[in-house]
Amino acid sequence: MMQSALRSEISGCRLCADRFAATATRHSPNPVVWFRPGARILIASQAPGLRVHQANTPFWDQSGKRLRQWMGVDEDTFYDRSRVAIVPMAFCFPGYDANGSDLPPPKVCAETWRARAMEHLGQVELTLLIGAYAQGWHLGGRMPVTARVAAWRDHAPAVFPLPHPSWRNTAWLKRNPWFEAELLPVLRTRVKEALGR
């Protein structure tokens, strides 16, 4: 019951209406809420992109396809809220700047909702931290994403820092072949273990 109330509160949030109206995209808030207690895996991500904003479904884009491949799961498993929770640092698409670049997730979103969302989510078996904002919030401190991901063994087997699965990071993947060769096989094993319990 409390979870349902929290989901409704977040879904109705309009804290950033003026901020989004002032962006190049001039869009309205549309919080994408995708979590419930009992999930075994937490995907802590950055913020919805434009396609997710339009579809109202997290990772409903090429980034989602790549992330599911990294995890070794199909769409049905990924979108089963009883198994996988997706809690971004901002629930809404932040918009684009005048140059067409993604704006960062507004801090007010995490300040307002994140602690309550984590409390209601409860204990999870495995946490995937996607990008600098989620990594900073969950692990503390400031560190480049590459350094965080390279030190993944310091946090495994319960937590895996990951780069964003965006197509923009294809060059990063080529420069860091250890990610696919060393980290991903361990991640896929942990995903299976977390979902199988």
SULPEVEN-V503120 format. One record per backbone hydrogen bond with DSSP energy under -1.0 kcal/mol. NH is the residue of the N-H (numbers start at 0). CO is the residue of the C=O. E is the energy in kcal/mol with one decimal. If there is no record, write none. Layout:
nh=NH co=CO e=E
nh=NH co=CO e=E
This chain:
nh=4 co=0 e=-2.0
nh=5 co=1 e=-2.5
nh=6 co=2 e=-2.8
nh=7 co=3 e=-2.1
nh=8 co=4 e=-2.3
nh=9 co=5 e=-2.7
nh=10 co=6 e=-2.7
nh=11 co=7 e=-1.6
nh=12 co=9 e=-1.6
nh=16 co=13 e=-1.6
nh=19 co=15 e=-3.0
nh=20 co=16 e=-2.1
nh=21 co=17 e=-1.0
nh=22 co=19 e=-1.5
nh=23 co=95 e=-1.9
nh=31 co=90 e=-2.6
nh=37 co=120 e=-1.1
nh=38 co=35 e=-1.2
nh=39 co=82 e=-1.3
nh=40 co=82 e=-2.1
nh=41 co=125 e=-2.8
nh=42 co=84 e=-3.3
nh=43 co=127 e=-2.9
nh=52 co=48 e=-2.5
nh=53 co=49 e=-2.2
nh=54 co=50 e=-2.5
nh=55 co=51 e=-2.6
nh=59 co=56 e=-1.0
nh=60 co=58 e=-1.4
nh=64 co=60 e=-1.6
nh=65 co=61 e=-2.2
nh=66 co=62 e=-2.6
nh=67 co=63 e=-2.6
nh=68 co=64 e=-1.8
nh=69 co=65 e=-2.6
nh=70 co=66 e=-2.3
nh=71 co=67 e=-1.7
nh=72 co=67 e=-2.0
nh=77 co=73 e=-2.4
nh=78 co=74 e=-2.4
nh=79 co=76 e=-1.4
nh=80 co=78 e=-1.1
nh=82 co=79 e=-2.5
nh=83 co=79 e=-2.7
nh=84 co=40 e=-3.2
nh=85 co=33 e=-2.9
nh=86 co=42 e=-2.1
nh=88 co=44 e=-1.4
nh=89 co=45 e=-1.3
nh=96 co=100 e=-2.4
nh=99 co=96 e=-2.0
nh=102 co=94 e=-2.5
nh=108 co=105 e=-1.4
nh=110 co=106 e=-2.5
nh=111 co=107 e=-1.8
nh=112 co=108 e=-2.8
nh=113 co=109 e=-1.4
nh=116 co=112 e=-2.5
nh=117 co=113 e=-2.7
nh=118 co=114 e=-2.2
nh=119 co=115 e=-2.3
nh=120 co=116 e=-2.0
nh=121 co=117 e=-1.8
nh=124 co=39 e=-2.0
nh=125 co=39 e=-1.7
nh=126 co=157 e=-2.5
nh=127 co=41 e=-3.1
nh=128 co=159 e=-2.4
nh=129 co=43 e=-3.1
nh=130 co=161 e=-2.5
nh=134 co=130 e=-2.1
nh=135 co=131 e=-2.7
nh=136 co=132 e=-2.0
nh=137 co=133 e=-2.4
nh=138 co=134 e=-2.6
nh=139 co=135 e=-1.5
nh=147 co=143 e=-2.3
nh=148 co=144 e=-3.1
nh=149 co=145 e=-2.5
nh=150 co=146 e=-1.3
nh=151 co=148 e=-1.6
nh=153 co=150 e=-2.0
nh=154 co=151 e=-1.6
nh=155 co=151 e=-1.9
nh=158 co=154 e=-1.5
nh=159 co=126 e=-2.5
nh=161 co=128 e=-3.5
nh=168 co=165 e=-1.8
nh=169 co=166 e=-1.8
nh=172 co=168 e=-2.2
nh=173 co=169 e=-1.7
nh=174 co=170 e=-2.0
nh=175 co=171 e=-1.3
nh=178 co=175 e=-2.0
nh=180 co=176 e=-2.1
nh=181 co=177 e=-3.0
nh=182 co=177 e=-1.3
nh=183 co=178 e=-2.3
nh=186 co=182 e=-2.6
nh=187 co=183 e=-2.8
nh=188 co=184 e=-1.6
nh=189 co=185 e=-2.4
nh=190 co=186 e=-2.6
nh=191 co=187 e=-2.1
nh=192 co=188 e=-2.3
nh=193 co=189 e=-2.9
nh=194 co=190 e=-2.4
nh=195 co=191 e=-1.7
